[in-house]
Amino acid sequence: MGALGACGYGSQKKDDDQGASALPAAGGKKVDGLDKVKIGYFANLTHATALVGLRKGGQIQQALGGTQAQPFVFNAGPSEIEALNAGSIDIGWIGPSPSINGYVKSHGENLKIISGSVSGGVKLVVNPKKIKSEDDIKGKKIATPQLGNTQDVAFLNWIAKKGWKVDAQSGKGDVSVVRSDNKVTPDAYKSGAIDGAWVPEPTASKLVAEGGKVLLDESSLWPDKKFVITNLIVKQSFLKEHPKVVEAVLRGSVKTNDWIKANPGQAKKAANAALEAETGKPLPPEVIDPAWKSIQVTDDPLARTLNTEADHAVQAGLLEKPDLKGIYDLTLLNKVLKAEGKPTVSAAGLGTQ
């Protein structure tokens, strides 16, 4: 379940990195008297809210005042859930499938989804020399980021709807599902070890830059072309003990999303700077430009689509039919949205109330 680096479950960013955790404001008041809040996310553009909001001078640290936002970066959701369970992080941006799995495995006692973040930004990219149509996927090797992660579940569901058979655990069957870290997937594609990948941005656009072709944009499979790809979760004990800190993070998240929408060019630059700090180099224009266009930031958790994604995991054999009642607690988010003069959002019957 490899998170980046060897610092516990996730790699902690260095304070001198451009996209690193901002130091709390000098003389700033600590929220709830807390020194720091440990926040997880991925170095993917589908985590744009975190990439932009957690940068130095970003809206999340501003909202936290004298309480430091301490980021930890992960490669995929299951490892971030492990960190949340262990108390290595308090809050995290993460995909819906690991959120569902974490909630179910803890019998509804460990986490709550408290906000949306991003919709879209997931594509099936293939080698056009080997794959001309969707039917050509059969018999090929296609990568996903990790067993049970959001893209893995989506691809397994797509395979099943094609009538093909794949063992979810081993990935063997009519299609070979290869679980591959997003960092190494482009190299695996270049070497011919895989024939394509169902992946989030910017990995999808990296594959296109290597000669791959977008065969399918996952948004085309969803009503209104909207589906939750990233939401914000919190450890329930932390929510209970430090609601003001959680509210501050949510306020920063909402303000970040507003800023991204109002300043798309600057936001893209800020997100790329954060990725450069994490990976050592920025994304070239031919990668970040199409990738950035394919994502939409949103405060709405798009709860109805989470329920559908849970059904997909059940159908793939990765999850027994779950009871998701109570997985959302949107109380603080709706409080923040009201204060900002924005409409509130729905938990689609899956909230705490």
Stockholm file with secondary structure:
# STOCKHOLM 1.0

chainA/1-353         MGALGACGYGSQKKDDDQGASALPAAGGKKVDGLDKVKIGYFANLTHATALVGLRKGGQIQQALGGTQAQPFVFNAGPSEIEALNAGSIDIGWIGPSPSINGYVKSHGENLKIISGSVSGGVKLVVNPKKIKSEDDIKGKKIATPQLGNTQDVAFLNWIAKKGWKVDAQSGKGDVSVVRSDNKVTPDAYKSGAIDGAWVPEPTASKLVAEGGKVLLDESSLWPDKKFVITNLIVKQSFLKEHPKVVEAVLRGSVKTNDWIKANPGQAKKAANAALEAETGKPLPPEVIDPAWKSIQVTDDPLARTLNTEADHAVQAGLLEKPDLKGIYDLTLLNKVLKAEGKPTVSAAGLGTQ
#=GR chainA/1-353 SS CCCSSSSTTSEECCTTSTTSCCCCCTTCCBGGGCSEEEEEEESSGGGHHHHHHTSTTCHHHHHHBTSEEEEEEESSHHHHHHHHHHTSCSEEEECHHHHHHHHHHTTTCSEEEEEEEEEECEEEEECTTTCSSGGGGTTSEEEESSTTSHHHHHHHHHHHHTTCCBCTTTCCBSSEEEECCTTTHHHHHHHTSCSEEEEETTHHHHHHHTTCEEEEEGGGGSGGGCCEEEEEEEEHHHHHHCHHHHHHHHHHHHHHHHHHHHCHHHHHHHHHHHHHHHHSSCCCHHHHHHHHHTEEECSSCCHHHHHHHHHHHHHTTSSCCCCCTTCBCCHHHHHHHHHTTCCCCCCTTCBCC
#=GC SS_cons         CCCSSSSTTSEECCTTSTTSCCCCCTTCCBGGGCSEEEEEEESSGGGHHHHHHTSTTCHHHHHHBTSEEEEEEESSHHHHHHHHHHTSCSEEEECHHHHHHHHHHTTTCSEEEEEEEEEECEEEEECTTTCSSGGGGTTSEEEESSTTSHHHHHHHHHHHHTTCCBCTTTCCBSSEEEECCTTTHHHHHHHTSCSEEEEETTHHHHHHHTTCEEEEEGGGGSGGGCCEEEEEEEEHHHHHHCHHHHHHHHHHHHHHHHHHHHCHHHHHHHHHHHHHHHHSSCCCHHHHHHHHHTEEECSSCCHHHHHHHHHHHHHTTSSCCCCCTTCBCCHHHHHHHHHTTCCCCCCTTCBCC
//
